[in-house]
Amino acid sequence: MSDDFFSSSVKNIFKNGINLNLESIEEEQYYTMKLLEYFEEETEFPTYLRKGHLIEVENLDMQIAVEMMISNSTLYIVPYVNDIFEIFTEVLKFIAHNHEKVMTDFRGVEVSKIENLKNINRAHDETTEEKTEDPNSDDDFEWI
C-alpha cells in the first residue's frame, strides 16, 4: 500500500466523514453519548459535549484539537491542530471495537429462531383450536 493511498484515504475521511449506518436522530444522539463516554473513560484526552451534539476533544496541551459531530448518520471530524493522529486512531478504535455493540444496545436484538417444522405445525394447530368456538355455545347472548 502506498503512502499516497493512505494519505488520500485519511483526507477523504476528514472531507466526507465516516458513514455509521444509523437510522434516526435518537440513534445519532445515543452514539454521540457513547463516543463521548469512551473518550472520557478510555483516553487521556479531555472531552466535552457542546450544544448537545458536538464533541470537542482537547490535546494534552489543553487546546481544542478535534471537533466531532454526527449528522445524517455520518461522523464528521474537524481537526483544529496538525497533530491529531492519536485522537484519530482512538476514534477508529472506538468504531472498530464498539460500533456493533452500540447499535445493538440502542436497537435491541431481534431474535430469530429456526424451529422444527413439527413444532410449528403443532403450535399452529393449538392456536387454531383455541380460536374455534363450539357452535352450540350460548356465549353469544350473555351480554344481553
MIPATOR-449347 format. One record per residue: chain; residue number from 1; x, y, z of N, C-alpha, C in turn; residue in three letters. Coordinates in nm, 4 decimals. Example, Ala and Ser with C-alpha at 12.3 -4.5 7.8 and 13.67 -1.06 7.14 Angstrom:
% residues 2
SITE c   k      n_X      n_Y      n_Z     ca_X     ca_Y     ca_Z      c_X      c_Y      c_Z   r
SITE A   1   1.3190  -0.5690   0.7800   1.2300  -0.4500   0.7800   1.3200  -0.3300   0.7800 Ala
SITE A   2   1.2850  -0.2250   0.7080   1.3670  -0.1060   0.7140   1.2900   0.0030   0.7870 Ser
This chain:
% residues 144
SITE c   k      n_X      n_Y      n_Z     ca_X     ca_Y     ca_Z      c_X      c_Y      c_Z   r
SITE A   1   0.0845  -0.1161   0.0000   0.0000   0.0000   0.0000   0.0898   0.1235   0.0000 Met
SITE A   2   0.0618   0.2144  -0.0843   0.1476   0.3324  -0.0948   0.1042   0.4401   0.0039 Ser
SITE A   3   0.1977   0.5315   0.0317   0.1680   0.6431   0.1215   0.0613   0.7341   0.0637 Asp
SITE A   4   0.0608   0.7474  -0.0702  -0.0394   0.8322  -0.1343  -0.1806   0.7781  -0.1117 Asp
SITE A   5  -0.1945   0.6465  -0.1203  -0.3249   0.5846  -0.0974  -0.3714   0.6082   0.0457 Phe
SITE A   6  -0.2812   0.5870   0.1397  -0.3140   0.6064   0.2806  -0.3506   0.7515   0.3088 Phe
SITE A   7  -0.2703   0.8443   0.2632  -0.2970   0.9860   0.2917  -0.4239   1.0335   0.2213 Ser
SITE A   8  -0.4511   0.9829   0.1011  -0.5747   1.0235   0.0335  -0.6963   0.9636   0.1035 Ser
SITE A   9  -0.6817   0.8430   0.1591  -0.7930   0.7818   0.2332  -0.8246   0.8615   0.3587 Ser
SITE A  10  -0.7213   0.9025   0.4311  -0.7413   0.9819   0.5520  -0.8010   1.1179   0.5156 Val
SITE A  11  -0.7536   1.1785   0.4091  -0.8097   1.3069   0.3641  -0.9581   1.2919   0.3312 Lys
SITE A  12  -0.9932   1.1803   0.2664  -1.1338   1.1573   0.2326  -1.2200   1.1400   0.3577 Asn
SITE A  13  -1.1640   1.0788   0.4617  -1.2391   1.0649   0.5866  -1.2666   1.2028   0.6453 Ile
SITE A  14  -1.1660   1.2904   0.6466  -1.1867   1.4249   0.7004  -1.2781   1.5074   0.6111 Phe
SITE A  15  -1.2743   1.4833   0.4834  -1.3573   1.5592   0.3898  -1.5023   1.5113   0.3888 Lys
SITE A  16  -1.5203   1.3779   0.3863  -1.6546   1.3212   0.3678  -1.7138   1.2582   0.4925 Asn
SITE A  17  -1.6344   1.2353   0.5952  -1.6833   1.1726   0.7168  -1.6840   1.0213   0.7068 Gly
SITE A  18  -1.7359   0.9585   0.8132  -1.7453   0.8125   0.8210  -1.8928   0.7766   0.8336 Ile
SITE A  19  -1.9441   0.7009   0.7376  -2.0846   0.6602   0.7404  -2.1024   0.5533   0.8481 Asn
SITE A  20  -2.1919   0.5787   0.9434  -2.2139   0.4870   1.0551  -2.3388   0.4011   1.0386 Leu
SITE A  21  -2.4174   0.4262   0.9343  -2.5412   0.3495   0.9086  -2.6378   0.3567   1.0267 Asn
SITE A  22  -2.6555   0.4732   1.0825  -2.7521   0.4932   1.1899  -2.8870   0.5274   1.1286 Leu
SITE A  23  -2.9949   0.4981   1.2013  -3.1281   0.5069   1.1421  -3.2133   0.6234   1.1893 Glu
SITE A  24  -3.1718   0.6929   1.2947  -3.2563   0.8017   1.3448  -3.1716   0.9046   1.4177 Ser
SITE A  25  -3.2312   1.0190   1.4432  -3.1636   1.1245   1.5191  -3.1365   1.0768   1.6608 Ile
SITE A  26  -3.2298   1.0015   1.7175  -3.2112   0.9481   1.8523  -3.0925   0.8522   1.8574 Glu
SITE A  27  -3.0779   0.7724   1.7539  -2.9647   0.6805   1.7494  -2.8334   0.7578   1.7330 Glu
SITE A  28  -2.8356   0.8661   1.6564  -2.7173   0.9514   1.6431  -2.6800   1.0127   1.7779 Glu
SITE A  29  -2.7795   1.0567   1.8538  -2.7531   1.1146   1.9861  -2.6965   1.0093   2.0808 Gln
SITE A  30  -2.7508   0.8902   2.0771  -2.7017   0.7811   2.1614  -2.5570   0.7474   2.1255 Tyr
SITE A  31  -2.5282   0.7391   1.9976  -2.3928   0.7089   1.9506  -2.2965   0.8185   1.9949 Tyr
SITE A  32  -2.3390   0.9440   1.9860  -2.2569   1.0564   2.0308  -2.2242   1.0432   2.1784 Thr
SITE A  33  -2.3235   1.0075   2.2597  -2.3002   0.9926   2.4033  -2.2040   0.8776   2.4323 Met
SITE A  34  -2.2153   0.7681   2.3600  -2.1252   0.6546   2.3804  -1.9829   0.6888   2.3371 Lys
SITE A  35  -1.9678   0.7648   2.2297  -1.8353   0.8091   2.1862  -1.7742   0.9024   2.2900 Leu
SITE A  36  -1.8543   0.9923   2.3441  -1.8091   1.0827   2.4498  -1.7654   1.0036   2.5733 Leu
SITE A  37  -1.8468   0.9071   2.6155  -1.8126   0.8229   2.7308  -1.6818   0.7484   2.7075 Glu
SITE A  38  -1.6638   0.6976   2.5870  -1.5408   0.6256   2.5548  -1.4198   0.7172   2.5725 Tyr
SITE A  39  -1.4275   0.8372   2.5186  -1.3140   0.9288   2.5294  -1.2877   0.9685   2.6746 Phe
SITE A  40  -1.3936   0.9873   2.7516  -1.3763   1.0251   2.8916  -1.3157   0.9115   2.9748 Glu
SITE A  41  -1.3582   0.7884   2.9486  -1.3171   0.6752   3.0314  -1.1918   0.6038   2.9810 Glu
SITE A  42  -1.1708   0.6005   2.8520  -1.0655   0.5165   2.7957  -0.9449   0.5933   2.7412 Glu
SITE A  43  -0.9545   0.7245   2.7315  -0.8416   0.8008   2.6777  -0.7977   0.9056   2.7788 Thr
SITE A  44  -0.6851   0.9655   2.7508  -0.6314   1.0701   2.8373  -0.6675   1.2102   2.7876 Glu
SITE A  45  -0.7468   1.2162   2.6804  -0.7819   1.3448   2.6217  -0.9065   1.4030   2.6880 Phe
SITE A  46  -0.8983   1.5295   2.7350  -1.0181   1.5951   2.7886  -1.1217   1.6107   2.6773 Pro
SITE A  47  -1.2455   1.5768   2.7087  -1.3521   1.5750   2.6090  -1.4752   1.6444   2.6648 Thr
SITE A  48  -1.5428   1.7220   2.5798  -1.6600   1.7992   2.6229  -1.7710   1.7871   2.5194 Tyr
SITE A  49  -1.8929   1.7926   2.5689  -2.0100   1.7960   2.4815  -2.0570   1.9399   2.4744 Leu
SITE A  50  -2.0698   1.9913   2.3526  -2.1120   2.1294   2.3326  -2.2362   2.1312   2.2442 Arg
SITE A  51  -2.3314   2.2134   2.2806  -2.4566   2.2286   2.2050  -2.5334   2.0977   2.1907 Lys
SITE A  52  -2.5076   2.0030   2.2778  -2.5833   1.8780   2.2787  -2.5451   1.7769   2.1734 Gly
SITE A  53  -2.4629   1.8157   2.0752  -2.4291   1.7192   1.9706  -2.2855   1.7301   1.9190 His
SITE A  54  -2.2111   1.8281   1.9621  -2.0716   1.8432   1.9206  -1.9792   1.7934   2.0298 Leu
SITE A  55  -1.8841   1.7116   1.9933  -1.7835   1.6644   2.0874  -1.6543   1.7382   2.0564 Ile
SITE A  56  -1.6012   1.8045   2.1577  -1.4715   1.8693   2.1445  -1.3686   1.7869   2.2203 Glu
SITE A  57  -1.2584   1.7587   2.1554  -1.1508   1.6821   2.2176  -1.0280   1.7723   2.2228 Val
SITE A  58  -0.9736   1.7847   2.3428  -0.8529   1.8649   2.3592  -0.7305   1.7746   2.3518 Glu
SITE A  59  -0.6210   1.8326   2.3067  -0.4958   1.7581   2.3105  -0.4358   1.7707   2.4500 Asn
SITE A  60  -0.3200   1.7140   2.4706  -0.2599   1.7160   2.6041  -0.2100   1.8546   2.6442 Leu
SITE A  61  -0.2042   1.9477   2.5483  -0.1672   2.0870   2.5769  -0.2894   2.1722   2.6110 Asp
SITE A  62  -0.4050   2.1056   2.6265  -0.5318   2.1710   2.6629  -0.5827   2.2663   2.5542 Met
SITE A  63  -0.5530   2.2368   2.4284  -0.6061   2.3118   2.3152  -0.7087   2.2232   2.2444 Gln
SITE A  64  -0.8128   2.2836   2.1933  -0.9107   2.2040   2.1182  -0.8402   2.1510   1.9940 Ile
SITE A  65  -0.8334   2.0200   1.9842  -0.7635   1.9559   1.8737  -0.8603   1.9096   1.7655 Ala
SITE A  66  -0.9766   1.8588   1.8085  -1.0719   1.7989   1.7152  -1.2132   1.8299   1.7608 Val
SITE A  67  -1.2982   1.8505   1.6638  -1.4415   1.8617   1.6897  -1.5084   1.7513   1.6093 Glu
SITE A  68  -1.5988   1.6778   1.6747  -1.6684   1.5683   1.6068  -1.8187   1.5880   1.6210 Met
SITE A  69  -1.8893   1.5514   1.5164  -2.0350   1.5538   1.5232  -2.0912   1.4501   1.4269 Met
SITE A  70  -2.2076   1.3998   1.4628  -2.2764   1.3034   1.3778  -2.3984   1.3733   1.3185 Ile
SITE A  71  -2.4055   1.3716   1.1871  -2.5178   1.4316   1.1164  -2.5523   1.3434   0.9972 Ser
SITE A  72  -2.6795   1.3155   0.9803  -2.7257   1.2291   0.8708  -2.6483   1.0972   0.8669 Asn
SITE A  73  -2.6277   1.0389   0.9842  -2.5630   0.9095   1.0012  -2.4144   0.9102   0.9677 Ser
SITE A  74  -2.3554   1.0273   0.9552  -2.2146   1.0387   0.9206  -2.1398   1.1086   1.0327 Thr
SITE A  75  -2.0280   1.0503   1.0735  -1.9412   1.1103   1.1746  -1.8417   1.2007   1.1036 Leu
SITE A  76  -1.8492   1.3293   1.1338  -1.7569   1.4272   1.0776  -1.6524   1.4623   1.1828 Tyr
SITE A  77  -1.5274   1.4692   1.1387  -1.4162   1.5019   1.2265  -1.3492   1.6270   1.1697 Ile
SITE A  78  -1.3470   1.7329   1.2501  -1.2869   1.8583   1.2072  -1.1621   1.8824   1.2908 Val
SITE A  79  -1.0444   1.8743   1.2291  -0.9212   1.8981   1.3048  -0.8927   2.0479   1.3185 Pro
SITE A  80  -0.8415   2.0867   1.4359  -0.8040   2.2261   1.4598  -0.6529   2.2434   1.4745 Tyr
SITE A  81  -0.5827   2.1344   1.4956  -0.4370   2.1379   1.5044  -0.3818   2.0298   1.4113 Val
SITE A  82  -0.2521   2.0368   1.3862  -0.1916   1.9413   1.2935  -0.1726   1.8024   1.3526 Asn
SITE A  83  -0.1401   1.7937   1.4791  -0.1066   1.6656   1.5397  -0.2300   1.6036   1.6064 Asp
SITE A  84  -0.3087   1.5317   1.5269  -0.4298   1.4681   1.5804  -0.4288   1.3171   1.5593 Ile
SITE A  85  -0.3141   1.2627   1.5253  -0.3058   1.1207   1.4919  -0.3569   1.0324   1.6050 Phe
SITE A  86  -0.3181   1.0601   1.7284  -0.3618   0.9766   1.8416  -0.5129   0.9845   1.8616 Glu
SITE A  87  -0.5680   1.1029   1.8505  -0.7135   1.1198   1.8663  -0.7865   1.0479   1.7538 Ile
SITE A  88  -0.7370   1.0631   1.6333  -0.7973   0.9984   1.5175  -0.7954   0.8464   1.5329 Phe
SITE A  89  -0.6844   0.7917   1.5797  -0.6779   0.6465   1.5989  -0.7723   0.6009   1.7099 Thr
SITE A  90  -0.7936   0.6831   1.8119  -0.8907   0.6489   1.9171  -1.0324   0.6447   1.8608 Glu
SITE A  91  -1.0652   0.7366   1.7698  -1.1971   0.7348   1.7056  -1.2135   0.6061   1.6264 Val
SITE A  92  -1.1123   0.5726   1.5488  -1.1188   0.4496   1.4692  -1.1258   0.3261   1.5582 Leu
SITE A  93  -1.0526   0.3283   1.6687  -1.0555   0.2167   1.7638  -1.1959   0.2018   1.8233 Lys
SITE A  94  -1.2595   0.3143   1.8589  -1.3959   0.3094   1.9123  -1.4909   0.2469   1.8112 Phe
SITE A  95  -1.4822   0.2914   1.6876  -1.5719   0.2387   1.5839  -1.5456   0.0898   1.5624 Ile
SITE A  96  -1.4195   0.0523   1.5544  -1.3859  -0.0878   1.5287  -1.4312  -0.1802   1.6409 Ala
SITE A  97  -1.4189  -0.1368   1.7654  -1.4478  -0.2255   1.8788  -1.5897  -0.2114   1.9329 His
SITE A  98  -1.6550  -0.0977   1.9114  -1.7825  -0.0715   1.9787  -1.9012  -0.0440   1.8877 Asn
SITE A  99  -1.8790  -0.0274   1.7602  -1.9881   0.0141   1.6704  -2.1083  -0.0807   1.6767 His
SITE A 100  -2.0846  -0.2078   1.6576  -2.1956  -0.3036   1.6575  -2.2634  -0.3121   1.7933 Glu
SITE A 101  -2.1862  -0.3067   1.8995  -2.2429  -0.3137   2.0345  -2.3315  -0.1930   2.0621 Lys
SITE A 102  -2.2869  -0.0737   2.0237  -2.3663   0.0471   2.0452  -2.4962   0.0387   1.9671 Val
SITE A 103  -2.4889  -0.0068   1.8436  -2.6103  -0.0186   1.7632  -2.7051  -0.1234   1.8227 Met
SITE A 104  -2.6519  -0.2342   1.8693  -2.7340  -0.3392   1.9298  -2.7959  -0.2904   2.0607 Thr
SITE A 105  -2.7179  -0.2175   2.1409  -2.7711  -0.1638   2.2658  -2.8885  -0.0707   2.2391 Asp
SITE A 106  -2.8793   0.0103   2.1350  -2.9867   0.1052   2.1055  -3.1064   0.0367   2.0403 Phe
SITE A 107  -3.0801  -0.0461   1.9427  -3.1886  -0.1083   1.8654  -3.2475  -0.2315   1.9318 Arg
SITE A 108  -3.1694  -0.2960   2.0154  -3.2126  -0.4226   2.0716  -3.1749  -0.5356   1.9768 Gly
SITE A 109  -3.2005  -0.6566   2.0212  -3.1646  -0.7733   1.9424  -3.2915  -0.8375   1.8911 Val
SITE A 110  -3.2946  -0.8583   1.7624  -3.4060  -0.9299   1.7038  -3.3786  -1.0785   1.7169 Glu
SITE A 111  -3.4687  -1.1482   1.7797  -3.4493  -1.2914   1.7987  -3.5184  -1.3634   1.6847 Val
SITE A 112  -3.4404  -1.4357   1.6106  -3.4983  -1.5195   1.5062  -3.4578  -1.6624   1.5366 Ser
SITE A 113  -3.5573  -1.7442   1.5531  -3.5313  -1.8810   1.5951  -3.5861  -1.9751   1.4892 Lys
SITE A 114  -3.5024  -2.0628   1.4426  -3.5464  -2.1638   1.3466  -3.5974  -2.2818   1.4273 Ile
SITE A 115  -3.7231  -2.3099   1.4068  -3.7849  -2.4168   1.4835  -3.8049  -2.5397   1.3957 Glu
SITE A 116  -3.8283  -2.6484   1.4619  -3.8600  -2.7733   1.3952  -3.9972  -2.7578   1.3298 Asn
SITE A 117  -4.0110  -2.8045   1.2080  -4.1358  -2.7915   1.1343  -4.2530  -2.8561   1.2085 Leu
SITE A 118  -4.2287  -2.9655   1.2781  -4.3346  -3.0320   1.3543  -4.3845  -2.9411   1.4662 Lys
SITE A 119  -4.2935  -2.8713   1.5334  -4.3332  -2.7805   1.6411  -4.4139  -2.6632   1.5883 Asn
SITE A 120  -4.3792  -2.6145   1.4706  -4.4548  -2.5039   1.4110  -4.5962  -2.5486   1.3807 Ile
SITE A 121  -4.6099  -2.6662   1.3205  -4.7440  -2.7168   1.2888  -4.8245  -2.7416   1.4150 Asn
SITE A 122  -4.7630  -2.7957   1.5189  -4.8320  -2.8226   1.6447  -4.8791  -2.6912   1.7079 Arg
SITE A 123  -4.7921  -2.5895   1.7086  -4.8294  -2.4602   1.7656  -4.9426  -2.3975   1.6862 Ala
SITE A 124  -4.9380  -2.4120   1.5537  -5.0447  -2.3582   1.4691  -5.1767  -2.4285   1.4973 His
SITE A 125  -5.1736  -2.5607   1.5142  -5.2947  -2.6367   1.5433  -5.3538  -2.5961   1.6782 Asp
SITE A 126  -5.2680  -2.5720   1.7776  -5.3167  -2.5325   1.9100  -5.3848  -2.3966   1.9060 Glu
SITE A 127  -5.3295  -2.3022   1.8324  -5.3923  -2.1696   1.8248  -5.5210  -2.1764   1.7452 Thr
SITE A 128  -5.5269  -2.2631   1.6466  -5.6494  -2.2797   1.5685  -5.7585  -2.3399   1.6556 Thr
SITE A 129  -5.7233  -2.4376   1.7411  -5.8212  -2.4983   1.8308  -5.8747  -2.3962   1.9302 Glu
SITE A 130  -5.7898  -2.3081   1.9776  -5.8346  -2.2064   2.0728  -5.9317  -2.1092   2.0088 Glu
SITE A 131  -5.9105  -2.0802   1.8813  -5.9946  -1.9823   1.8127  -6.1297  -2.0403   1.7728 Lys
SITE A 132  -6.1376  -2.1689   1.7448  -6.2654  -2.2279   1.7047  -6.3551  -2.2388   1.8261 Thr
SITE A 133  -6.4799  -2.2010   1.8074  -6.5751  -2.1983   1.9173  -6.6822  -2.3045   1.8926 Glu
SITE A 134  -6.7295  -2.3598   2.0002  -6.8355  -2.4589   1.9908  -6.9600  -2.3894   1.9351 Asp
SITE A 135  -7.0156  -2.4413   1.8242  -7.1328  -2.3753   1.7639  -7.2554  -2.3780   1.8548 Pro
SITE A 136  -7.2614  -2.4674   1.9519  -7.3749  -2.4753   2.0420  -7.3572  -2.3866   2.1639 Asn
SITE A 137  -7.2534  -2.3075   2.1660  -7.2243  -2.2235   2.2812  -7.3274  -2.1124   2.2927 Ser
SITE A 138  -7.3665  -2.0844   2.4160  -7.4654  -1.9803   2.4412  -7.4003  -1.8478   2.4787 Asp
SITE A 139  -7.2686  -1.8367   2.4600  -7.1984  -1.7148   2.4978  -7.2418  -1.5944   2.4160 Asp
SITE A 140  -7.3034  -1.6181   2.3001  -7.3401  -1.5070   2.2123  -7.4436  -1.4148   2.2781 Asp
SITE A 141  -7.5243  -1.4660   2.3676  -7.6314  -1.3862   2.4233  -7.6071  -1.3471   2.5679 Phe
SITE A 142  -7.4897  -1.3754   2.6216  -7.4629  -1.3423   2.7600  -7.4561  -1.1928   2.7853 Glu
SITE A 143  -7.4265  -1.1155   2.6870  -7.4113  -0.9708   2.7053  -7.5439  -0.9004   2.7214 Trp
SITE A 144  -7.6540  -0.9667   2.6883  -7.7851  -0.9016   2.6963  -7.8367  -0.9005   2.8372 Ile
